Amino acid sequence: MKVMLSDFKELMQKNNMVEIKLLKKDHPDWTIVTQPYDEKEPSAFFAELKDVDALITAFLPINKMILDAAPRLKLISISAVGYEKVDLKMAQKRGVRVCAIGEYCTQDVAEFTISLMFALVKRLKQYDRLVVENHRWEYDAFMAQPRLSRMTLGIFGYGRIGAAVAKMAVVLGMRVIAYSHHITAGTIKDNVEFVSEEELLAKSDIISNHMRATTESYHFFNADIFKKMRQKKPYFINVSRGETVDETELLSAIDNGMVRGAALDVLESEPPALVNNPLLQRDNIIISPHAAFYSQDSMAMLQRISCQNVTSFFEGRDEKVFNFVDQY
């Protein structure tokens, strides 16, 4: 029995001892290997993959090429909530089960979203550069902003994370409006008013994206959507999936004054090309490396659940596997 932990080399954890201990606790005879995936030189990855029974990964694109190279593979344990990078139909065809982590970081992502909101509105990046790089001590170097309690937060995607962000924003005294395919406009729930897409775009001072990555949500935030924001010129936050935002059109919207600034924890391509990336050259754009989920508590849950899913599956206890996402 062989289990491999793998991800892109830039995204791979530096230390996987926690997972190794969890997997070997009841199965000391199991072989556990950690192997980063190097896109430029993947031979070491494929050499290990050929006799793997279980693969634990968060970001690898599980496609025909990888499945073809893993004839013994029986389980893919996704150490994340999202599993859109897995070709589920191809996995099912090969008899490979797929499970993901349904819940482990809602609180963390919500806290991070609120942090980004504060950083944008209070101009923390600009003030830091003003003092550290330009050696200027001027509180009025930038235009004063309204208090958050006078602002309206618009939330796209009202799942667990969107609801948690709304709850925190309400405590701050903000008006919160939301758009969801599953809740009728005009509904008021937990001090959140559900509105149409058009109303949210027209009335929000800050727009926070928490939509899932689906075929329908690909580049949802495009030129047409950004144009509809020009009335309030909101700040834009994305802690969901990078594929939902057309980054070229976001830059254009910022340059043309339709969006005041943006905070992006996710990018369309991950790991992204950072050298000469135009997103990194703006004082009013904050970029973080897909870190919203990251805390001591979330990592402990992520490691525990992704490993327990493997042990439960191979012990024949499918009912204990958290969140099968395939079509069986």
PyMOL commands that set and color helices and strands:
alter all, ss='L'
color gray80, all
select helices_A, chain A and resi 17-24+43-49+64-68+88-93+106-121+124-132+139-141+148-150+160-171+197-203+223-227+242-244+247-255+278-281+296-314+318-320
alter helices_A, ss='H'
color red, helices_A
select strands_A, chain A and resi 2-5+31-34+54-57+75-78+97-99+152-156+175-179+188-189+192-194+206-209+235-238+261-264+285-287
alter strands_A, ss='S'
color yellow, strands_A
deselect
rebuild
show_as cartoon
